[in-house]
Amino acid sequence: MRSGNIQAKLASLPVFMVYDGVVSRKPSELAVIDFTQAIGQLVRRVRAAAASHELSLTELAVMARLANDGSATIAELARAESMKPQSMGTTVAALEERGMVERRPHPTDGRQMNIELTAQGAAVRKNSRDAKRTWLAQAIAELDEEEQETLFRAGEIIRRLVG
């Protein structure tokens, strides 16, 4: 094997380092892993602050879509959430049973029903959002001023990453 081929082959292999007897990836990969885990923990903790309503992520997504985009058929909701219509039907039925959504006749197609968010569903969404924001505001208030500034700057950077 020629020298260039060996170097190319070696360059494609992952780099592992030993820290305190533990084999791990290179430091930048560790930082990405740590960052990902921290974001995941934050998201789970914020969600837990509003868990009193015990809605699934899919139910919350459907309610958010209805609140933001207005009424929709089950087929439209299923497409928007990348789900099968049967699964969306089950989700909508669970929300309907809890009084979060209701079915109304479609204005132009008598064979279909539109799903709409009820006043109770809107109130649950608002209470959930308020609980999340309250928890996060209280947690941030416990940080010192410099940490708060750093956190808010990080938020701007994260927005750029996802934008």
N, C-alpha and C positions, 0 to 999 in steps of 0.2 A: 504494500500500500504506500502511496506517495505521501510525502509530508503534508501537502495541502489537504488531502483527503482525511488524514488523521486529525488535523486541526478543525476541519469542518465537522467531523464526527464528534469530537470533544466539545465543540462550541454548542452543539445541539443537546448535550446532556445537561440535566438539571444540576445545579451546584448545591451541595450540602455542606453545612458547617456544623461544628460541634460547640455548643454553649453549655458549660457546666455539666458535661457528660451527656447532653441530650442532642441527638442528631436532628437538625432542622434545616430549613431552606435558607437562602441568603436573606440578609436583614430587610431588604426592601419588600420581599415577599411576606416576611413576618409582619411587617408594618401593615401591609394590605390586609392580611388575615385578621390582625388585631382590630383594625379599623372596621372591617366588615362585621366582626363579632360585636363590637361596641354599638354600631348602628342597629344591628339586630336586637340587642338587649334593650336599647332605648325604645325601639318600635314596640317590642313586646310589653315593656313597662307602661308606655303611653296607652296601649290598647287595654291593658289590665285596669287602668284607671277608669275606664268606661265599661267594664265587663258586667256591670250590674244588669244590663239589658240582655245579656247572653245571646247576642246575635252572631251568626257566623260571618266570616269575611265575605262570603258570597251574598248573604242577605244584606249586609251593609253596602256592598257594591251596587246591588240592585236598587236599594233605597236611594243611594247617592245619585245614580243615573236617572232615576225618576224625578228626583228633586231638581237636578240640573237641566235635564233635557225634556222633561214633561212626560206625559203618558206614552206608553208603548205596548205593543203586543208581546206575548210570550216569545214568539219567534224573533222579534227585533231585539228583545233583551238577551235571548240566547246567543244571537250573532254577536252582539256587542260585548258579551262576557266570554265568548269562545266556549260556549257550552252546548250540549244537545238540548233541543226543545223539551224533551221529557224531564231532564234534570232541572231545567229552569222552571218547568211546571210544578215540580215538587217544591222548589224554593219559594215560588210565588204562593203556593197553597199554604206553606208554613207561615209566611208573612201575613197572608189574608186571615188565617186562623187567629193570629195574634192582634188583628186589627190594624196592622201597619200599612196595608195596601187594600185596594178594592178594585173590583172589575166593573167596567162601564162599557156599554155598547160602543163599538167602533163607529165613528161618524159617517163613514162612506161604505163600509163592508159589513153587512149585517151578520156575516158568518163569524166574525172575529170579535174579540173583546179587548179593550184597552185596559192596561193595568195602571192605576194611579196611586200615588202616595196619599194616605189619609192625613188628617190633622194630627192624629195620634202618632203616626209614623214620622211626620215632620218634627213633632215635639221630642220624640225619642232621639232622632238624629241630632237635634239641637242640644239636648241634655248630654248626649254622648260626646259631642264636640266640646261642649263647655267643660265637662269633667276632664277630658284630655288636656285642654289648654290650661285649666286650673292647676292640674298636677304638674305640668311642665313649667309653668310660671313659678310655682312654689319651689320646684327643684332648682331652677335657674337662680332664683333669689338667694339661695344658700351659697352660691358661688361668690367669690370676691369680684371686684369690678374688673380686674384684668382678665380673669377667667371668662367673665361674661362677654367682654369685648372679643376675646379670642373665639369663643363659641359662635358669636354672631358673624364674625368674619368667616369662620368655617362654613356657616350656613350659606353665605354668598358664594363661596367656592363650590359647594355641593350643588347649588342651583346652576352654576355654569357647567358642571360635569353632566348634569342630566338634561340641560337645555340644549 
